[in-house]
Every structure is written in C-alpha cells, then in structure tokens.
C-alpha cells in the first residue's frame, strides 16, 4: 500500500496540483477511496490546528476547503461503489437524520460525504449546511422529525455550539427522543462527554454504522 503521508503533506502545504495527482494515482493503484478520504480529513484537522495557532489564516481555510471539494467529486463515485457493494438498503427509509456544521465552522466536506453515505444506506437525510446556529438546528430537526442530529465541526471552537444543541434539546424535552452524533477530526471521548453527545466519530463510515445500530 502506498504511503499516504505524501498526500497528507501536499494537502497541508496547499499543494493542490500534487494532492489531486496523488489522489488519482492512489485510486489507480486500488487504494480504497475511504482511506484516501480519511487522509484528507486528517490533513484538514491539521490545517484547523494551524489556523487556531495563527500559523494559517482564512485564505488557507478557504483554499483547503476548495481543494477538498474537488477531491470529493473525484472520490464520490468510488465511495458510492464501495458502499453499494456492502449491501446497503436504499428502498425503505430507515430513519431521519438531520446533519449540519455548527455555528462558527464552515467546513463541509466530511459532512457532505457522511450525508451521501447515509442516503446510500437508506436514511432520509436533511443537510442544512454550514455555520448553523443551535436554535436553527433544533427548529429544523423538530420540523423534519429527526431521529438523529449529526453535528460536524473541524475546529475546537465547534465544541461549545455542539454543547448548546444538546442543552436546547434537553430544554425542549427532546433529548431522550433524538440521538446526537458529533463528527470531525478533533472529536474524542472527552469532547463527546463535554458536549453531552451519544457518540463521536472521526470517520463517516463509522458514523453510518452508529446510526444503523441506533435505528435498526
């Protein structure tokens, strides 16, 4: 298996042409698209850390986001093919999942991949975008009848908005009716506990499996 460190470095160093060339090369070598996507996700987490350390700034965040959008378009058909091979049901809707990137964060690639994979697995998905305030998330989730709320965020500043969503669910007496899944490169058990979420993921496929377990 090729060393994905080259791709990680290219993304982190904003070498778009190199990153996209490596992406095509790795796919040609038969490396699973999800492994390549996870490498991009790790690189985005590193870019987020550099932003918080004021090594990188808004232009770098925007550039990395654009790089990820291009790569996602390349990877999507491969991810869909790999997922359909796992026998996901697509006819009967298994449940409703609302997904959003929380207020203060504009990253959407991981969220978009997660939404696509959930749809492929037979879930009814409502994606309400990026930089979404907690009140808006709750309002849309109630109107949609969501069984699960998926909250995405790459930066550590996403933690408090995620916590706010959980607290507002409690205020409305909905916490025991709606599962909350948080996702992003910075998420871990400690963050999950702080937010009050049901689970955390750093991988879209794992997120789909959590939701399947909750709703099946």
C-alpha positions as CSV (number, residue, x, y, z in Angstrom):
1,X,0.0,0.0,0.0
2,X,1.3,3.4,-0.9
3,X,2.3,5.8,1.8
4,X,-0.5,8.3,2.2
5,X,1.9,10.7,4.0
6,X,2.7,12.3,0.7
7,X,-0.9,13.2,0.2
8,X,-1.3,14.4,3.8
9,X,1.8,16.7,3.3
10,X,0.5,18.0,-0.1
11,X,-2.9,19.0,1.3
12,X,-1.5,20.6,4.5
13,X,1.1,22.5,2.4
14,X,-1.6,23.7,0.0
15,X,-0.1,21.9,-3.0
16,X,-3.3,21.4,-4.8
17,X,-2.0,20.0,-8.1
18,X,0.2,17.5,-6.3
19,X,-2.7,16.4,-4.0
20,X,-5.1,15.8,-6.9
21,X,-2.4,14.0,-8.9
22,X,-1.7,11.7,-5.9
23,X,-5.5,11.2,-5.4
24,X,-5.8,9.9,-9.0
25,X,-2.7,7.8,-8.6
26,X,-3.8,6.2,-5.4
27,X,-7.2,5.3,-6.9
28,X,-5.4,3.8,-9.9
29,X,-3.4,1.7,-7.5
30,X,-6.6,0.3,-6.0
31,X,-6.3,2.1,-2.6
32,X,-9.8,2.3,-1.1
33,X,-11.4,5.7,-1.6
34,X,-12.4,5.9,2.1
35,X,-8.7,5.6,3.1
36,X,-7.8,8.5,0.8
37,X,-10.8,10.5,2.1
38,X,-9.6,9.8,5.7
39,X,-6.2,11.1,4.8
40,X,-7.8,14.4,3.5
41,X,-9.8,14.6,6.7
42,X,-6.6,14.2,8.8
43,X,-4.9,16.9,6.8
44,X,-7.9,19.2,7.3
45,X,-7.7,18.6,11.0
46,X,-4.0,19.7,10.9
47,X,-4.9,22.8,8.9
48,X,-7.5,23.6,11.5
49,X,-4.9,23.3,14.3
50,X,-2.6,25.6,12.4
51,X,-5.5,28.1,12.0
52,X,-6.0,28.1,15.7
53,X,-2.3,28.6,16.3
54,X,-2.4,31.6,13.9
55,X,0.0,29.9,11.5
56,X,-2.7,29.7,8.9
57,X,-5.5,32.2,8.3
58,X,-8.8,32.5,6.5
59,X,-7.3,32.3,3.0
60,X,-5.7,28.9,3.8
61,X,-9.0,27.6,5.2
62,X,-10.9,28.7,2.1
63,X,-8.2,27.2,-0.2
64,X,-8.2,23.9,1.7
65,X,-12.0,23.8,1.5
66,X,-11.9,24.3,-2.2
67,X,-9.2,21.6,-2.5
68,X,-11.5,19.2,-0.6
69,X,-14.5,19.9,-2.8
70,X,-12.6,19.0,-5.9
71,X,-11.2,15.8,-4.3
72,X,-14.6,14.9,-3.0
73,X,-16.1,15.0,-6.5
74,X,-13.3,12.6,-7.6
75,X,-13.8,10.2,-4.7
76,X,-17.7,10.2,-4.6
77,X,-18.2,7.6,-7.3
78,X,-15.7,5.3,-5.7
79,X,-17.2,5.7,-2.3
80,X,-20.6,5.1,-3.7
81,X,-19.5,1.9,-5.5
82,X,-17.7,0.6,-2.4
83,X,-20.7,1.3,-0.2
84,X,-23.2,-0.3,-2.6
85,X,-21.1,-3.4,-2.5
86,X,-21.7,-3.7,1.2
87,X,-25.4,-4.3,0.6
88,X,-26.9,-1.1,2.0
89,X,-30.6,-0.8,1.6
90,X,-31.8,2.1,-0.5
91,X,-35.6,1.4,-0.9
92,X,-37.0,1.5,2.6
93,X,-36.1,4.6,4.6
94,X,-34.5,3.5,7.9
95,X,-34.9,6.8,9.8
96,X,-34.4,10.6,9.6
97,X,-31.1,12.2,10.1
98,X,-30.5,16.0,10.2
99,X,-26.9,17.0,9.6
100,X,-25.2,20.3,9.9
101,X,-21.8,22.0,10.5
102,X,-22.2,24.1,13.7
103,X,-22.0,27.8,14.1
104,X,-18.5,29.2,13.7
105,X,-17.3,26.5,11.4
106,X,-17.5,26.4,7.6
107,X,-16.0,23.0,6.8
108,X,-18.4,20.8,4.9
109,X,-16.6,18.0,3.1
110,X,-16.8,15.5,5.9
111,X,-20.4,16.4,6.4
112,X,-21.2,16.0,2.7
113,X,-19.6,12.6,2.5
114,X,-21.4,11.5,5.6
115,X,-24.8,12.7,4.2
116,X,-24.1,10.9,0.9
117,X,-23.2,7.6,2.7
118,X,-26.3,7.9,4.9
119,X,-28.5,8.3,1.8
120,X,-26.9,5.3,0.1
121,X,-27.7,3.3,3.2
122,X,-31.4,4.1,3.1
123,X,-31.7,7.0,5.5
124,X,-33.8,10.2,4.9
125,X,-31.2,13.0,5.2
126,X,-31.7,16.7,5.7
127,X,-28.4,18.7,5.3
128,X,-28.9,22.3,6.4
129,X,-25.4,23.5,5.6
130,X,-22.6,25.1,7.5
131,X,-22.2,27.8,10.2
132,X,-25.7,26.9,11.5
133,X,-26.8,28.3,14.9
134,X,-28.0,25.9,17.6
135,X,-31.6,27.3,17.6
136,X,-31.8,26.8,13.8
137,X,-30.6,23.2,14.1
138,X,-33.3,22.5,16.8
139,X,-36.0,24.2,14.8
140,X,-35.2,22.3,11.6
141,X,-34.8,19.0,13.4
142,X,-38.2,19.3,15.0
143,X,-39.9,20.3,11.7
144,X,-38.2,17.3,10.0
145,X,-38.9,14.8,12.7
146,X,-35.3,13.9,13.0
147,X,-34.3,10.7,14.8
148,X,-30.7,11.7,14.8
149,X,-28.9,15.0,14.7
150,X,-25.4,14.8,13.2
151,X,-23.1,17.8,14.2
152,X,-20.0,18.4,12.2
153,X,-17.0,20.6,13.2
154,X,-13.4,20.6,12.4
155,X,-12.2,23.3,14.8
156,X,-12.2,23.2,18.6
157,X,-14.4,26.3,18.6
158,X,-17.2,23.9,17.4
159,X,-17.4,22.3,20.9
160,X,-19.5,24.9,22.6
161,X,-22.1,25.2,19.8
162,X,-22.4,21.4,19.8
163,X,-23.0,21.5,23.6
164,X,-25.6,24.2,23.1
165,X,-27.6,22.0,20.7
166,X,-27.7,19.2,23.3
167,X,-28.7,21.6,26.0
168,X,-31.5,23.0,23.9
169,X,-32.8,19.5,23.2
170,X,-33.0,19.0,27.0
171,X,-34.8,22.3,27.4
172,X,-37.5,21.2,25.0
173,X,-37.8,17.7,26.5
174,X,-36.5,16.1,23.3
175,X,-33.1,14.7,24.5
176,X,-34.4,11.2,25.1
177,X,-36.1,11.1,21.7
178,X,-33.2,12.3,19.5
179,X,-29.7,10.8,19.3
180,X,-26.8,13.3,18.8
181,X,-23.7,12.2,16.9
182,X,-20.7,14.6,16.7
183,X,-18.0,14.3,14.0
184,X,-14.7,15.8,13.0
185,X,-11.0,15.4,13.3
186,X,-10.8,16.9,16.8
187,X,-13.5,14.8,18.3
188,X,-12.7,12.3,21.1
189,X,-14.3,10.7,24.2
190,X,-13.5,13.8,26.3
191,X,-15.2,16.1,23.8
192,X,-18.1,13.8,23.5
193,X,-18.6,13.8,27.3
194,X,-18.3,17.6,27.4
195,X,-20.8,18.1,24.6
196,X,-23.2,15.5,26.0
197,X,-23.5,13.7,22.7
198,X,-24.4,10.0,22.4
199,X,-21.2,9.2,20.3
200,X,-18.4,10.8,18.4
201,X,-16.7,9.8,15.1
202,X,-13.7,10.8,13.1
203,X,-14.8,8.6,10.1
204,X,-18.0,8.9,8.0
205,X,-18.4,5.1,7.7
206,X,-18.3,4.6,11.5
207,X,-20.9,7.3,11.8
208,X,-23.2,5.4,9.5
209,X,-22.7,2.3,11.5
210,X,-23.6,4.0,14.8
211,X,-26.8,5.4,13.3
212,X,-27.7,2.0,11.8
213,X,-27.3,0.5,15.3
214,X,-29.5,3.1,16.9
215,X,-32.3,3.0,14.4
216,X,-32.4,-0.6,13.1
